[in-house]
């Protein structure tokens, strides 16, 4: 579903739910556990490693695109639907490249 679904949700929210949007944040979190394992990725291990080692790209309207350190800017985000609070950090992912492009080229 990712990264495209985040783009669709952001565009839908802008077109139909809000008069203006000041910020779009994409967070990924889960409470998945695999008994007997401290670390059990639910996606390609190679992609997971790459996303964690590459410098995360951030976009801000005033600064444009820039990178930060992997695992920087920790924040606790309270996810809905029974997941609850999860610490989120910056990792490399495509949404930050795609979502702003949709805004700068929107009519």
Secondary structure, 3 states (H helix, E strand, C coil): CCCHHHHHHHHHHHHHHCCCCCCCCCCCCCCCCCCCCCCCCCCCHHHHHHHHHCCCEEEECCCEEEECCCCCCCEEEEECCCCEEEEECCCCCCHHHHHHHHHHCCC
